[in-house]
Amino acid sequence: MTDSDQAQSSSHWQLFLIFLRLGLTSFGGPAAHLAYFHDEFVKRRKWLSESAYGEVVALCQLLPGPASSQAGLTIGFLRGHYAGALAAWAGFTLPSAILMALFAFGLTLWPDAGSGGWISGLKLFVVAVVAQAVWQMGQSLCPDRPRIVIAVVVAMALLLAGAVWMQVFVLAIAAMAGIGLKLKSSNGSDSLQVPLQSGKSILFAVLFAILLGLSFMPQATGSLAWIGAELYRAGALVFGGGHVVLPWLQEGFVVSGAMTADTFLAGYGVAQAVPGPLFTFSAFLGSAEGGWLGAVVAVVAVFLPGSLLVLAGLPLWRWIREHKAARAALAGVNAGVVGLLLAALYDPVWTSAVHGAGDVAFALLFWLALAVLRMPVWGLAPASALLGAVFL
């Protein structure tokens, strides 16, 4: 191994350790993760300028998938090319993915643990979390009357016919509405310099499209291929990341009968309490259905489409940033995402968790602690489980 190879290997290892530390300590969800990245890579290490980091975030917000994980992968790529991207993704993702798989494995060993008051407490906590997400995303993504209308119409359509194909359809309509209404979206300032060849970006885009097509092929429910297809499709079609993945995965795992709503929402509640990306909820789903191998397949499948799109989209960023129609379509899709999450707040979150006045009171308590008192999510999740075990 040459000195250059050794230095590059050391750099990739350094990237992995930096993102591993972030993966172990980054509580609070996607918005908080982006703030941690800004502090680490713009302020402390000065790897990126303010404008360059702003463009990284803007690109990742534009694409489907988990925005904070995509931003971390992009930083890793800009620092160490493809191996650097892999090191950054693995370091940031592994801690929470392992924790979520272990939780699912525990429920498998002790099935009786998957029922009782603590599950009810977690489900009511999820009501508060999703309600807060709808409120925050609504404020930022629906700042005017046209976008509020788009969000409400999308929610109405999904409540009336909430199949997966309908979710794709209404987001496409929202994009066209954005173009027709000439909605304004934020624009970047300086161009981002990307060491990536456009030929390779085309290959990434083609691979993304092929795998998406394959994900719609019928598979035996519960098989590894089925797990991979369900998670890849969710990762490829989710705009807004984080909480928005909930209705897509609920459609695949609960409506199909593969998993009970109680187990699904319990896992989602625990996912709020662990650091790192919320998309590692996929590890819980994969482990519950297919053991450790299922967890690996699920995690790779849900993160792969967003990663492919980032590597495909980086060379096209200048065009995307300057094209008014693309930005208008994005604004429409973002408004539709709020409607998607609003529909999910009712079904499955509210319908599965709230069955009386007492449940409403508990959900309001958790919302007060989360939204008004600003108590940390990682502390509220276990507290909700404890309160549920005692009182529900």
Sine and cosine of phi, psi and omega as CSV:
sin_phi,cos_phi,sin_psi,cos_psi,sin_omega,cos_omega
0.00,0.00,0.77,-0.64,-0.01,-1.00
-0.97,0.23,0.23,-0.97,0.03,-1.00
-0.87,0.49,-0.60,0.80,0.01,-1.00
-0.90,0.43,-0.66,0.75,0.02,-1.00
-0.91,0.42,-0.65,0.76,0.00,-1.00
-0.90,0.44,-0.66,0.75,0.00,-1.00
-0.90,0.43,-0.64,0.77,0.00,-1.00
-0.92,0.39,-0.66,0.75,0.04,-1.00
-0.88,0.47,-0.66,0.75,0.04,-1.00
-0.89,0.45,-0.62,0.78,0.01,-1.00
-0.91,0.42,-0.65,0.76,0.02,-1.00
-0.92,0.39,-0.63,0.77,0.03,-1.00
-0.91,0.42,-0.63,0.78,0.05,-1.00
-0.89,0.46,-0.69,0.73,0.05,-1.00
-0.86,0.51,-0.70,0.71,0.00,-1.00
-0.86,0.50,-0.72,0.70,-0.05,-1.00
-0.92,0.39,-0.63,0.78,0.03,-1.00
-0.89,0.46,-0.74,0.68,-0.02,-1.00
-0.96,0.28,-0.45,0.90,0.10,-1.00
-0.90,0.43,-0.67,0.74,0.06,-1.00
-0.88,0.47,-0.67,0.74,0.05,-1.00
-0.91,0.43,-0.63,0.78,0.02,-1.00
-0.91,0.41,-0.43,0.90,0.01,-1.00
-1.00,0.05,-0.30,0.95,-0.14,-0.99
-0.83,-0.56,-0.11,0.99,-0.11,-0.99
-1.00,0.05,1.00,0.09,0.09,-1.00
-1.00,0.00,0.35,-0.94,0.18,-0.98
0.94,-0.35,-0.05,1.00,0.07,-1.00
1.00,-0.02,0.01,-1.00,-0.16,-0.99
-0.83,0.56,-0.70,0.71,-0.02,-1.00
-0.88,0.48,-0.66,0.75,0.03,-1.00
-0.92,0.39,-0.62,0.78,0.01,-1.00
-0.86,0.50,-0.69,0.72,0.00,-1.00
-0.90,0.45,-0.56,0.83,0.06,-1.00
-0.93,0.37,-0.65,0.76,0.06,-1.00
-0.88,0.48,-0.69,0.72,0.01,-1.00
-0.88,0.47,-0.66,0.75,0.01,-1.00
-0.88,0.48,-0.71,0.70,0.00,-1.00
-0.90,0.44,-0.65,0.76,-0.08,-1.00
-0.97,0.26,-0.73,0.69,-0.21,-0.98
-0.98,-0.21,-0.31,0.95,0.05,-1.00
-0.98,-0.19,-0.77,0.64,-0.07,-1.00
-0.99,0.16,-0.77,0.63,-0.12,-0.99
-0.99,0.15,-0.81,0.58,-0.10,-0.99
-1.00,-0.03,-0.33,0.95,0.02,-1.00
0.83,0.56,0.64,0.77,0.08,-1.00
-0.97,0.23,-0.45,0.89,-0.02,-1.00
-0.74,-0.67,0.51,-0.86,0.15,-0.99
-0.98,0.19,0.22,-0.98,0.04,-1.00
-0.85,0.52,-0.71,0.70,-0.05,-1.00
-0.93,0.37,-0.63,0.77,0.01,-1.00
-0.91,0.42,-0.67,0.74,0.02,-1.00
-0.91,0.41,-0.62,0.78,0.05,-1.00
-0.87,0.50,-0.61,0.80,0.02,-1.00
-0.95,0.31,-0.59,0.81,0.08,-1.00
-0.86,0.52,-0.74,0.68,-0.02,-1.00
-0.90,0.43,-0.67,0.75,-0.01,-1.00
-0.89,0.47,-0.67,0.74,0.02,-1.00
-0.89,0.46,-0.70,0.71,-0.04,-1.00
-0.93,0.37,-0.51,0.86,0.08,-1.00
-0.94,0.33,-0.50,0.86,-0.01,-1.00
-0.93,0.36,-0.58,0.81,-0.12,-0.99
-1.00,-0.01,0.43,-0.90,0.16,-0.99
-0.90,0.43,0.40,-0.92,0.06,-1.00
0.91,-0.40,0.01,-1.00,-0.03,-1.00
-0.98,0.21,0.95,-0.31,-0.16,-0.99
-0.87,0.50,-0.68,0.73,-0.06,-1.00
-0.93,0.37,-0.65,0.76,0.05,-1.00
-0.91,0.41,-0.63,0.78,0.03,-1.00
-0.91,0.41,-0.61,0.80,0.05,-1.00
-0.91,0.43,-0.67,0.74,0.04,-1.00
-0.89,0.45,-0.68,0.73,0.03,-1.00
-0.88,0.47,-0.64,0.76,0.01,-1.00
-0.90,0.43,-0.69,0.73,0.04,-1.00
-0.88,0.48,-0.68,0.74,0.05,-1.00
-0.88,0.47,-0.63,0.77,0.02,-1.00
-0.92,0.39,-0.70,0.71,0.00,-1.00
-0.89,0.46,-0.45,0.90,-0.02,-1.00
-1.00,-0.02,-0.57,0.82,-0.11,-0.99
-0.58,-0.81,0.47,0.88,0.03,-1.00
0.82,0.57,-0.55,-0.83,-0.16,-0.99
-0.92,0.39,-0.66,0.75,0.04,-1.00
-0.90,0.43,-0.58,0.81,0.05,-1.00
-0.92,0.39,-0.62,0.78,0.05,-1.00
-0.89,0.46,-0.69,0.72,0.02,-1.00
-0.90,0.44,-0.67,0.74,0.00,-1.00
-0.89,0.46,-0.68,0.73,-0.01,-1.00
-0.91,0.41,-0.71,0.70,-0.01,-1.00
-0.89,0.45,-0.72,0.69,-0.04,-1.00
-0.89,0.45,-0.70,0.72,-0.02,-1.00
-0.89,0.46,-0.65,0.76,-0.06,-1.00
-0.97,0.23,-0.48,0.88,-0.15,-0.99
-1.00,-0.06,-0.60,0.80,-0.16,-0.99
-0.84,0.54,-0.71,0.70,-0.07,-1.00
-0.83,0.56,-0.79,0.61,-0.04,-1.00
-0.95,0.32,-0.54,0.84,0.02,-1.00
-0.90,0.44,-0.68,0.73,0.02,-1.00
-0.90,0.43,-0.69,0.72,0.01,-1.00
-0.88,0.47,-0.67,0.74,-0.02,-1.00
-0.93,0.36,-0.61,0.79,0.05,-1.00
-0.91,0.42,-0.64,0.77,0.03,-1.00
-0.90,0.44,-0.63,0.78,0.03,-1.00
-0.89,0.46,-0.71,0.71,0.03,-1.00
-0.90,0.44,-0.62,0.78,0.01,-1.00
-0.90,0.43,-0.60,0.80,0.05,-1.00
-0.91,0.42,-0.65,0.76,0.05,-1.00
-0.91,0.41,-0.53,0.85,0.03,-1.00
-0.93,0.36,-0.64,0.77,-0.01,-1.00
-0.95,0.31,-0.58,0.82,-0.02,-1.00
-0.82,-0.57,0.99,0.16,-0.07,-1.00
-0.85,0.53,-0.53,0.85,-0.02,-1.00
-0.91,0.42,-0.36,0.93,0.02,-1.00
-0.94,0.34,-0.28,0.96,-0.03,-1.00
-1.00,0.07,0.25,0.97,0.05,-1.00
-0.66,-0.75,0.29,-0.96,0.02,-1.00
0.90,-0.44,-0.04,-1.00,-0.10,-1.00
-0.90,0.44,-0.53,0.85,-0.05,-1.00
-0.92,0.40,-0.55,0.84,0.08,-1.00
-0.90,0.43,-0.68,0.73,0.03,-1.00
-0.88,0.48,-0.64,0.77,0.04,-1.00
-0.89,0.46,-0.69,0.72,0.03,-1.00
-0.90,0.44,-0.65,0.76,-0.01,-1.00
-0.90,0.43,-0.62,0.78,0.05,-1.00
-0.94,0.35,-0.53,0.85,0.10,-1.00
-0.90,0.43,-0.63,0.78,0.04,-1.00
-0.89,0.46,-0.59,0.81,0.08,-1.00
-0.83,0.55,-0.73,0.68,-0.01,-1.00
-0.91,0.42,-0.66,0.75,-0.03,-1.00
-0.90,0.44,-0.74,0.67,-0.04,-1.00
-0.94,0.35,-0.61,0.79,0.05,-1.00
-0.87,0.48,-0.68,0.73,0.04,-1.00
-0.90,0.43,-0.63,0.78,0.02,-1.00
-0.90,0.43,-0.67,0.74,0.05,-1.00
-0.87,0.49,-0.69,0.72,-0.03,-1.00
-0.90,0.44,-0.76,0.66,-0.04,-1.00
-0.91,0.41,-0.71,0.71,0.00,-1.00
-0.92,0.39,-0.57,0.82,0.04,-1.00
-0.89,0.45,-0.65,0.76,0.01,-1.00
-0.90,0.44,-0.65,0.76,-0.09,-1.00
-1.00,0.06,-0.57,0.82,-0.10,-0.99
-0.98,-0.18,-0.23,0.97,0.04,-1.00
-0.80,-0.60,0.92,0.40,-0.09,-1.00
-0.99,0.15,-0.12,0.99,-0.04,-1.00
-0.68,-0.74,0.11,-0.99,-0.10,-0.99
-0.89,0.46,-0.70,0.71,0.00,-1.00
-0.85,0.53,-0.65,0.76,-0.02,-1.00
-0.96,0.28,-0.53,0.85,0.10,-0.99
-0.89,0.45,-0.66,0.75,0.03,-1.00
-0.88,0.47,-0.71,0.70,0.02,-1.00
-0.85,0.53,-0.72,0.70,-0.03,-1.00
-0.88,0.47,-0.71,0.70,-0.04,-1.00
-0.92,0.39,-0.67,0.74,0.01,-1.00
-0.90,0.44,-0.66,0.75,0.05,-1.00
-0.87,0.49,-0.71,0.71,0.02,-1.00
-0.87,0.49,-0.69,0.72,0.01,-1.00
-0.88,0.48,-0.70,0.71,-0.03,-1.00
-0.89,0.46,-0.64,0.77,-0.04,-1.00
-0.96,0.28,-0.54,0.84,0.05,-1.00
-0.93,0.37,-0.50,0.86,0.03,-1.00
-0.99,0.14,-0.56,0.83,-0.02,-1.00
-0.48,-0.87,1.00,0.01,-0.17,-0.98
-0.99,-0.15,0.49,0.87,0.03,-1.00
-0.93,0.36,0.31,-0.95,-0.03,-1.00
-0.85,0.53,-0.69,0.72,-0.02,-1.00
-0.88,0.47,-0.53,0.85,0.02,-1.00
-0.93,0.37,-0.59,0.81,0.03,-1.00
-0.89,0.45,-0.70,0.72,0.05,-1.00
-0.89,0.45,-0.68,0.73,-0.06,-1.00
-0.89,0.45,-0.74,0.67,-0.07,-1.00
-0.93,0.36,-0.52,0.85,0.06,-1.00
-0.94,0.35,-0.58,0.82,0.08,-1.00
-0.90,0.43,-0.66,0.75,0.05,-1.00
-0.90,0.44,-0.63,0.77,0.03,-1.00
-0.89,0.46,-0.62,0.79,0.04,-1.00
-0.90,0.44,-0.70,0.72,0.02,-1.00
-0.91,0.41,-0.59,0.81,0.06,-1.00
-0.90,0.43,-0.62,0.78,0.04,-1.00
-0.88,0.48,-0.67,0.75,0.03,-1.00
-0.92,0.39,-0.71,0.71,-0.03,-1.00
-0.90,0.44,-0.60,0.80,-0.01,-1.00
-1.00,0.05,-0.08,1.00,-0.01,-1.00
0.81,0.58,0.76,0.64,0.00,-1.00
-0.92,0.40,0.54,-0.84,-0.02,-1.00
-1.00,-0.08,0.64,-0.77,0.07,-1.00
-0.76,-0.65,0.41,-0.91,-0.05,-1.00
-0.89,0.45,0.51,-0.86,-0.01,-1.00
-0.85,-0.52,0.47,-0.88,0.01,-1.00
-0.99,0.17,0.03,-1.00,0.00,-1.00
-0.93,-0.36,-0.98,0.20,-0.04,-1.00
-1.00,-0.07,0.48,-0.88,0.01,-1.00
-0.95,0.32,0.52,-0.85,0.02,-1.00
-0.99,-0.10,0.80,-0.60,-0.01,-1.00
-0.99,0.12,0.85,-0.52,-0.11,-0.99
-0.84,-0.54,0.85,-0.52,0.02,-1.00
-0.99,0.12,0.91,0.41,-0.07,-1.00
-0.66,-0.76,0.72,-0.69,0.00,-1.00
-0.99,0.13,0.66,-0.75,-0.05,-1.00
-0.90,0.43,-0.49,0.87,0.03,-1.00
-0.88,0.48,-0.66,0.75,0.03,-1.00
-0.93,0.37,-0.57,0.82,0.00,-1.00
-0.89,0.46,-0.58,0.82,0.04,-1.00
-0.91,0.42,-0.65,0.76,0.04,-1.00
-0.88,0.47,-0.66,0.75,0.03,-1.00
-0.89,0.45,-0.66,0.75,0.00,-1.00
-0.91,0.42,-0.65,0.76,0.01,-1.00
-0.91,0.41,-0.69,0.72,0.02,-1.00
-0.88,0.47,-0.67,0.74,0.05,-1.00
-0.85,0.53,-0.73,0.69,-0.05,-1.00
-0.92,0.39,-0.65,0.76,0.00,-1.00
-0.89,0.46,-0.74,0.67,-0.02,-1.00
-0.91,0.42,-0.58,0.82,0.05,-1.00
-0.90,0.43,-0.68,0.74,0.06,-1.00
-0.87,0.49,-0.68,0.73,0.02,-1.00
-0.90,0.43,-0.51,0.86,-0.05,-1.00
-0.92,0.40,-0.32,0.95,0.01,-1.00
-1.00,0.03,-0.07,1.00,0.05,-1.00
-0.96,0.29,0.62,-0.78,-0.03,-1.00
-0.90,0.43,0.67,-0.74,0.02,-1.00
-0.72,-0.69,0.37,-0.93,0.04,-1.00
-0.94,0.35,0.83,-0.56,-0.03,-1.00
-0.83,0.56,0.77,-0.63,0.00,-1.00
1.00,-0.05,-0.22,0.98,0.02,-1.00
-0.97,0.26,0.28,-0.96,0.02,-1.00
-0.88,0.47,-0.62,0.78,0.03,-1.00
-0.90,0.44,-0.63,0.78,0.03,-1.00
-0.91,0.41,-0.69,0.72,0.04,-1.00
-0.86,0.51,-0.74,0.68,0.00,-1.00
-0.88,0.48,-0.67,0.74,-0.02,-1.00
-0.92,0.40,-0.71,0.71,-0.01,-1.00
-0.88,0.47,-0.69,0.72,-0.06,-1.00
-0.96,0.27,-0.60,0.80,0.03,-1.00
-0.90,0.44,-0.69,0.73,-0.02,-1.00
-0.89,0.46,-0.65,0.76,0.04,-1.00
-0.90,0.44,-0.72,0.69,-0.01,-1.00
-0.91,0.41,-0.45,0.89,-0.04,-1.00
-0.99,0.11,-0.41,0.91,-0.17,-0.99
-0.91,-0.40,-0.03,1.00,-0.05,-1.00
-1.00,0.02,0.89,-0.45,0.18,-0.98
-0.99,-0.15,0.71,-0.71,0.02,-1.00
0.97,-0.25,-0.30,0.95,0.09,-1.00
0.88,0.47,-0.22,-0.98,0.14,-0.99
0.68,0.73,-0.92,-0.40,-0.11,-0.99
-0.91,0.41,-0.43,0.90,-0.07,-1.00
-0.93,0.36,-0.33,0.94,0.02,-1.00
-0.94,0.34,-0.31,0.95,-0.07,-1.00
-0.83,0.56,-0.80,0.60,-0.03,-1.00
-0.91,0.42,-0.52,0.85,0.01,-1.00
-0.92,0.39,-0.71,0.71,-0.03,-1.00
-0.96,0.28,-0.55,0.84,0.06,-1.00
-0.88,0.47,-0.63,0.78,0.03,-1.00
-0.88,0.47,-0.65,0.76,-0.07,-1.00
-0.98,0.19,-0.62,0.78,-0.16,-0.99
-0.98,-0.19,-0.49,0.87,-0.05,-1.00
-0.99,-0.13,-0.78,0.63,-0.01,-1.00
-0.87,0.49,-0.55,0.83,0.01,-1.00
-0.95,0.31,-0.26,0.97,-0.02,-1.00
1.00,0.00,0.06,1.00,-0.01,-1.00
-0.95,0.31,-0.42,0.91,-0.09,-1.00
-0.52,-0.85,0.56,-0.83,0.04,-1.00
-0.97,0.25,0.44,-0.90,0.02,-1.00
-0.89,0.46,-0.58,0.82,0.02,-1.00
-0.88,0.48,-0.75,0.66,0.00,-1.00
-0.90,0.44,-0.69,0.73,-0.02,-1.00
-0.86,0.51,-0.77,0.64,-0.04,-1.00
-0.95,0.30,-0.48,0.88,0.10,-1.00
-0.90,0.44,-0.71,0.71,0.05,-1.00
-0.89,0.46,-0.64,0.77,0.01,-1.00
-0.92,0.40,-0.59,0.81,0.05,-1.00
-0.91,0.42,-0.69,0.73,0.03,-1.00
-0.90,0.43,-0.56,0.83,0.00,-1.00
-0.87,0.49,-0.42,0.91,0.04,-1.00
-0.94,0.33,-0.39,0.92,-0.13,-0.99
-1.00,-0.05,-0.19,0.98,-0.04,-1.00
-0.99,-0.16,0.43,-0.90,0.04,-1.00
-0.97,0.26,0.13,-0.99,0.07,-1.00
1.00,0.08,-0.13,-0.99,-0.13,-0.99
-0.94,0.34,0.62,-0.78,0.01,-1.00
-0.93,0.37,-0.37,0.93,0.02,-1.00
-0.90,0.44,-0.24,0.97,0.06,-1.00
-0.95,0.31,-0.04,1.00,0.25,-0.97
-0.79,0.61,-0.45,0.89,0.03,-1.00
-0.87,0.50,-0.54,0.84,0.02,-1.00
-0.90,0.45,-0.61,0.80,0.07,-1.00
-0.89,0.45,-0.74,0.67,-0.02,-1.00
-0.89,0.45,-0.71,0.70,-0.01,-1.00
-0.91,0.42,-0.66,0.76,0.00,-1.00
-0.93,0.38,-0.64,0.77,0.01,-1.00
-0.90,0.44,-0.54,0.84,-0.05,-1.00
-1.00,-0.06,-0.56,0.83,-0.13,-0.99
-0.67,-0.74,0.36,0.93,0.02,-1.00
0.93,0.37,-0.39,-0.92,-0.06,-1.00
-0.90,0.45,-0.63,0.77,0.02,-1.00
-0.90,0.43,-0.63,0.78,0.06,-1.00
-0.89,0.46,-0.61,0.79,0.04,-1.00
-0.89,0.45,-0.69,0.73,0.01,-1.00
-0.89,0.46,-0.74,0.68,0.01,-1.00
-0.86,0.50,-0.70,0.72,-0.05,-1.00
-0.90,0.44,-0.71,0.71,-0.04,-1.00
-0.91,0.41,-0.72,0.69,0.02,-1.00
-0.88,0.47,-0.68,0.73,-0.07,-1.00
-0.91,0.42,-0.66,0.76,-0.09,-1.00
-0.97,0.24,-0.47,0.88,0.00,-1.00
-1.00,-0.02,-0.36,0.93,-0.10,-1.00
-0.88,0.47,-0.74,0.67,-0.06,-1.00
-0.88,0.48,-0.68,0.74,0.03,-1.00
-0.89,0.46,-0.59,0.80,0.03,-1.00
-0.92,0.38,-0.69,0.72,0.03,-1.00
-0.88,0.48,-0.64,0.77,-0.02,-1.00
-0.93,0.37,-0.59,0.81,0.06,-1.00
-0.89,0.45,-0.74,0.67,-0.02,-1.00
-0.92,0.38,-0.48,0.88,0.07,-1.00
-0.98,0.20,-0.55,0.83,-0.12,-0.99
-1.00,0.05,-0.35,0.94,-0.05,-1.00
-0.82,0.57,-0.73,0.68,-0.01,-1.00
-0.93,0.38,-0.34,0.94,-0.04,-1.00
-1.00,-0.08,0.06,1.00,-0.14,-0.99
-0.87,0.49,-0.64,0.77,-0.02,-1.00
-0.86,0.51,-0.69,0.72,0.00,-1.00
-0.92,0.40,-0.70,0.71,-0.02,-1.00
-0.87,0.50,-0.68,0.73,-0.06,-1.00
-0.90,0.43,-0.57,0.82,-0.11,-0.99
-0.99,-0.10,-0.13,0.99,-0.07,-1.00
-1.00,0.00,0.91,-0.40,-0.09,-1.00
-0.90,0.44,-0.62,0.78,-0.01,-1.00
-0.91,0.42,-0.62,0.78,0.02,-1.00
-0.90,0.43,-0.65,0.76,0.00,-1.00
-0.94,0.35,-0.59,0.81,0.03,-1.00
-0.92,0.40,-0.65,0.76,0.04,-1.00
-0.89,0.46,-0.66,0.75,0.03,-1.00
-0.88,0.48,-0.68,0.74,0.02,-1.00
-0.88,0.48,-0.64,0.77,0.04,-1.00
-0.91,0.41,-0.67,0.75,0.03,-1.00
-0.89,0.45,-0.67,0.74,0.01,-1.00
-0.87,0.49,-0.64,0.77,0.07,-1.00
-0.91,0.42,-0.64,0.76,0.06,-1.00
-0.88,0.47,-0.55,0.83,0.02,-1.00
-0.88,0.47,-0.63,0.77,0.05,-1.00
-0.88,0.47,-0.67,0.74,0.06,-1.00
-0.90,0.44,-0.62,0.78,0.05,-1.00
-0.86,0.52,-0.71,0.70,-0.02,-1.00
-0.95,0.30,-0.55,0.84,0.05,-1.00
-0.89,0.45,-0.66,0.75,0.06,-1.00
-0.90,0.43,-0.63,0.78,0.02,-1.00
-0.92,0.39,-0.49,0.87,0.04,-1.00
-0.87,0.50,-0.60,0.80,0.04,-1.00
-0.98,0.19,-0.78,0.63,-0.05,-1.00
-0.72,-0.69,0.93,-0.36,0.39,0.92
-0.98,-0.22,-0.09,1.00,-0.24,-0.97
-0.91,0.41,-0.84,0.54,-0.06,-1.00
-0.93,0.37,-0.73,0.69,-0.07,-1.00
-0.89,0.45,-0.49,0.87,-0.02,-1.00
-1.00,0.07,-0.37,0.93,-0.15,-0.99
-0.95,-0.31,-0.58,0.82,-0.16,-0.99
-0.98,-0.22,0.87,-0.50,-0.03,-1.00
-0.76,-0.65,0.14,0.99,0.01,-1.00
-0.03,-1.00,0.01,-1.00,-0.05,-1.00
-0.90,0.45,-0.59,0.81,0.01,-1.00
-0.89,0.45,-0.63,0.78,0.04,-1.00
-0.91,0.42,-0.64,0.77,0.05,-1.00
-0.88,0.48,-0.66,0.75,0.00,-1.00
-0.89,0.46,-0.69,0.72,0.02,-1.00
-0.90,0.43,-0.68,0.73,0.01,-1.00
-0.88,0.48,-0.65,0.76,0.04,-1.00
-0.91,0.42,-0.61,0.80,0.04,-1.00
-0.88,0.48,-0.72,0.69,0.00,-1.00
-0.92,0.39,-0.61,0.79,0.04,-1.00
-0.90,0.43,-0.66,0.75,0.04,-1.00
-0.86,0.51,-0.71,0.70,0.00,-1.00
-0.90,0.43,-0.61,0.80,-0.07,-1.00
-0.98,0.18,-0.77,0.64,-0.18,-0.98
-1.00,0.02,-0.58,0.82,-0.09,-1.00
-0.99,-0.17,-0.76,0.65,-0.01,-1.00
-0.99,0.14,-0.18,0.98,0.06,-1.00
0.84,0.54,0.61,0.79,0.07,-1.00
-0.95,0.31,0.55,-0.84,-0.09,-1.00
-0.93,0.38,0.64,-0.77,-0.03,-1.00
-0.87,0.49,-0.64,0.77,-0.07,-1.00
-0.90,0.43,-0.38,0.93,0.07,-1.00
-1.00,-0.01,-0.52,0.85,-0.04,-1.00
-0.95,0.32,-0.57,0.82,-0.03,-1.00
-0.87,0.48,-0.81,0.59,0.04,-1.00
-0.91,0.42,-0.52,0.85,0.03,-1.00
-0.90,0.43,-0.63,0.77,0.01,-1.00
-0.92,0.40,-0.61,0.79,0.05,-1.00
-0.91,0.42,-0.65,0.76,0.01,-1.00
-0.92,0.40,-0.72,0.70,0.03,-1.00
-0.89,0.46,-0.62,0.78,0.05,-1.00
-0.90,0.43,-0.64,0.77,0.00,-1.00
-0.91,0.42,-0.53,0.85,-0.06,-1.00
-1.00,0.08,-0.65,0.76,-0.18,-0.98
-0.95,-0.32,-0.31,0.95,-0.12,-0.99
-0.96,-0.30,0.00,0.00,0.00,0.00
